[in-house]
Amino acid sequence: MTKKKGALTEKKPKVHPDLDGFDMRIDSFGQIVSSLDRDKINAFLDKEMPDDKKLSPKDDESK
């Protein structure tokens, strides 16, 4: 069997509607290039991600 060259299509991943048009790539210098502003991404993450870093009370293990 032979493989077809040039027939590859790049599929876009499913994203949250608030992040529509978001694209992230690494340029030839190794820098991350994003299509959205970093502040907008951080605001989205603050809104959507739960804050699990809160300290929960631990049971006394020395019993």
Secondary structure, 3 states (H helix, E strand, C coil): CCCCCCCCCCCCCCCCHHHCCCCEEECCCCCEEECCCHHHHHHHHHHHCCCCCCCCCCCCCCC
